[in-house]
Amino acid sequence: MLWILLLSLLLLTGLFLASDKWMWWKASLMSLLLLALSAWWLINKLSGDGLNAATLYHLGADMEGAGIADFKGYIAGFIVLAVVSLLPLAVARVRRTPASVHGRQVFGGFVLMWLVAIAVSPLYRDGQRLYQQMRPVDYSMVAPEYRVPQQPLGKPRNIVWIYGESLERTYLDETTFPALMPNLNRLASQALDVRGLVSAEGGGWTIAGLVSSMCGVPLTTAKEDENSMGRMGSFLPEAVCLGDYLKQQGYTNHYLGGANGQFAGKGQFLSTHGYDTVDDLAWFKKQKVTRAHFSPWGVHDDVLLDKAYDRFVQLSRKGEPFMLTTLTMDTHHPAGHLPVACKGTRYRSAHGNIGMLNALNCTDRLISKLVDRIQASPYGQDTLIVIASDHLAMPNDLSHILAKQKRENLLLFLGKDIAPRQLATPAGSTLDSGATLLSLIDPAIDAIGFGRSLLHPERSDSASAAVFRDNGKDYPRYLAFSRSLWLGDKTRQLRIDQDNQVVIGLQHVQPPVLLEYDKRWDLKSVYLENTSKQFDLADPANTLAYVDRCTAFEDGSADGDWCALLVNRDKGIKLYRDDQLRSGFAVDGPLDPSSGPRPSIRQAHMITQKGRRTRAGQYMLQLVARQSPDRGFWIEAVSSQRKVVVAQQWVQPDADGRINVSFGLDHEVDDLEVRAWLNHAEKLAVDTFALVPSRRGNRG
């Protein structure tokens, strides 16, 4: 399809230059298409699979801790492409040619070819794929397949689960990568070596790989909430994962990882699902690890795995069952990293001196060293060791070689009474990893979530089987069920808890939040971004529940109380105030009749970029706005992560756009921020901003 896309772009260029008729429209459409394709190129370089579920997830999850420096080459390439994408606008500005008599026909041909270019581009393909994965489907027929282990473990064993970042089993192929991973090949010959394991949709990036293998469900976000993961209080609270079950069986669960635990919600997932300790980058920094042991992603694997062994010994000495999980990092795409312990490592390859090969060769040595130390320790006989890739490798310096191979995830089980052998899995995925682990500890347990033990000779229907059946036609049902695990079923009750979080089913969410219910009172969508705009765009046939400060709904509200506004298809409307919200109410209750138009909702827009420490005293807030709403609006100062309203004033800019707000602080505030309450269609563009202490009465 690439040559068709290139031909379409070439024809578009010809039609763009053929006539000046509606030149700006053509330039805008062409630049928009080129910018979209440039963005897709960058995303594809990062994901290896275009715009997919991982892209949506990471757009919404906390990106703090990402090793952005590793991708500076891709980012620079995108900037160049973006500049080139704007050339049609520049041409339209300077081009001056006689008008063509065929301008209308040329423009019609341009629009047609523009649509063809979209249709043959990866943008359309990825959009179709995401629609198929995210579309509302009835998951009731697969719900009975979701299993929660109930029976007690017959004989608990300590577990050490080592996730290798992007460490797929393909790298163990001696024909393609001779002597690249001799130590892991040695361990594979001593282990239950699972072959042919794929990553199902919703399992192809790190946090998704952890969720898939530990919970037996694919990772999808809550309904319509791909952009707001950080606002969710719990991570898949309805799911029962390996850590949850083992904790019920008397285990303690511990995680040790070198990266920032906030990245992609990893720490939140682990702490939600049975982990007693989650030690990440912040923990290593407290251990006074020197700077040489850090990469852009966090602490290097030599330090990480040495600490993992120390933690293993410490936990083993207590004599209580435990699961210790660790996740390496130095084989992260695109080029990998070498820790201090491997600075001299150079893997000799016909492919040349490739950094990722050196990193893989080093990781082979470090992981096997940890395994050997565990097995040689006095506690090795009581320990089951898992070595697994979190997912298949993302685009890296070896992608051109991997593309020619049969890709498969790594999954090795080592321990007493585990006979060494290779286990072929014609229809297995990482969703089955946790169930297989449990069956090795107790053969009576063969399922968790949608995962099924790969050791079972006649596995029942599962999500993994659905991946391979009829081109995955039924797999979206499993995705839809997994999406429901974010909220649970009891979503018709709303309340605000003591931490000012909106409680929706099992989930606690930071307001503002907009909920959309269909005609059957099923929760159709949850919006946590651009909520006032989504309120205006929502289907009028559905019932909407909007929770925010009362200021969002009433011009006269000058306090920090919470309100919930409900509207329905029959123009019913009701405003629930703070005390009612704290007690809770049913969204399917009767509303008051209304004859007027649906109200317009305001939303808080930040004026300051970040919070500032402000001493007690009297202040004058001075703004000059080059653009402001035609009507009055609220300006307010807030503190304590926007939870406490310090000052609030109704303002109307003067003819010069000046706004002056006076207020006093009776105590020092660490994180003072200033925001305005505006409708999504209103704009406030501030040229100058100053917070000036008043001489009179100032105590700072």
Summary of the structure (lengths in Angstrom):
residues: 700
radius of gyration: 28.6
end to end distance: 66.8
largest distance: 89.4
contacts: 2347
relative contact order: 0.10
helix: 37%
strand: 22%
